[in-house]
């Protein structure tokens, strides 16, 4: 699994660099793994603007502008929160690609409504934000790795037909 994830992130770093695009990330359940996988690649400094681990709701509000009302109404693990994470990061960083990841990696913390393995990934590319709802199985580590793998796949698909920004 790690080899697959690493291969995808090398592809994404290369694609971003070729297009002179930047990426920023805000992660909760992945705990910085997405950004760590980017920095494993030589040349990451050309594309990675910054990364935040916004585990606490207060951090999501403070650094990303997630609304308290959103967290109260929908919870930290929700489509709406992932959307606001990606959007807020775009507004605060100006990166071409922003990622907001929130979920329940397990093995505890899940409920009937929001089970372990439920992850929302918000990806904003050039101002257009989409959120993916994931239902993943496996250990905590496997949920985190699968989330990153799927996030890299989605970024690659979304930027594939974009030409250089500058």
Residue pairs with C-beta under 8 A, 6 or more apart in sequence:
1 142
1 145
1 146
1 149
2 145
4 149
5 37
5 145
5 148
5 149
5 152
6 37
6 40
8 149
8 152
8 153
8 156
9 37
9 38
9 40
9 41
9 148
9 152
10 41
11 152
11 156
12 23
12 38
12 152
12 155
12 156
12 159
13 38
13 41
13 43
13 44
13 47
14 43
15 155
15 156
15 159
15 160
16 22
16 23
16 46
16 47
16 96
16 97
16 159
17 43
17 46
17 47
18 164
19 96
19 159
19 162
19 163
19 164
19 165
20 164
20 165
20 166
21 47
21 96
21 97
21 159
21 162
21 165
22 47
22 48
22 49
22 94
22 95
22 96
22 97
23 38
23 47
23 48
23 49
23 95
23 96
23 97
23 98
23 99
23 155
24 48
24 49
24 50
24 51
24 89
24 90
24 93
24 95
24 97
24 98
24 99
25 34
25 35
25 38
25 51
25 52
25 89
25 98
25 99
25 100
25 101
26 51
26 52
26 54
26 60
26 63
26 64
26 85
26 86
26 88
26 89
26 98
26 99
26 100
26 101
27 33
27 34
27 35
27 51
27 52
27 53
27 54
27 99
27 101
28 53
28 54
28 55
28 60
28 76
28 101
28 102
28 103
29 77
29 101
29 102
29 103
29 104
29 105
29 119
29 143
29 144
29 147
30 101
30 103
30 105
30 144
30 147
30 148
31 53
31 55
31 144
32 51
32 53
33 144
33 145
33 147
33 148
34 51
34 99
34 101
34 147
34 148
34 151
35 48
35 51
37 148
37 152
38 44
38 47
38 48
38 51
39 48
49 93
49 94
49 95
50 93
50 95
52 59
52 63
52 64
52 89
53 59
54 60
54 63
54 64
54 85
57 66
57 71
57 76
60 66
60 71
60 76
60 81
60 84
60 85
60 102
61 67
61 68
61 71
63 88
63 92
64 84
64 85
64 88
64 89
64 92
64 100
65 84
65 87
65 88
65 91
65 92
66 81
66 84
66 85
66 88
67 84
70 78
70 80
70 81
70 84
71 81
73 80
74 80
74 81
75 81
75 114
76 102
77 102
77 103
77 104
77 114
77 118
77 119
77 120
78 102
78 120
79 120
79 131
79 133
81 100
81 102
81 120
82 100
82 101
82 102
82 120
82 121
82 122
82 131
83 100
83 122
83 129
83 131
84 100
84 122
85 100
85 101
85 102
85 122
86 98
86 99
86 100
86 122
86 123
86 124
86 129
86 131
87 98
87 100
87 122
87 124
87 129
88 100
89 95
89 98
89 99
89 100
89 124
90 98
90 124
90 127
90 129
96 125
96 126
96 165
97 123
97 124
97 125
97 126
97 155
97 158
97 159
98 122
98 123
98 124
99 121
99 122
99 123
99 124
99 151
99 155
100 121
100 122
100 123
101 119
101 120
101 121
101 122
101 147
101 151
102 119
102 120
103 117
103 118
103 119
103 120
103 134
103 143
103 147
104 110
104 114
104 115
104 116
104 117
104 118
104 119
105 116
105 117
105 119
105 140
105 143
105 144
105 147
106 116
106 117
106 139
106 140
106 143
107 116
107 139
107 140
108 116
109 116
110 116
110 117
110 118
115 135
116 143
117 134
117 135
117 136
117 137
117 138
117 143
118 133
118 134
118 135
118 136
119 133
119 134
119 136
119 143
119 147
120 131
120 132
120 133
120 134
121 131
121 132
121 134
121 147
121 150
121 151
121 154
122 129
122 130
122 131
123 129
123 130
123 131
123 132
123 151
123 154
123 155
123 158
124 130
125 155
125 158
125 159
125 162
126 162
126 165
130 154
130 158
132 150
132 154
134 146
134 147
134 150
136 142
136 143
136 146
136 147
137 143
138 146
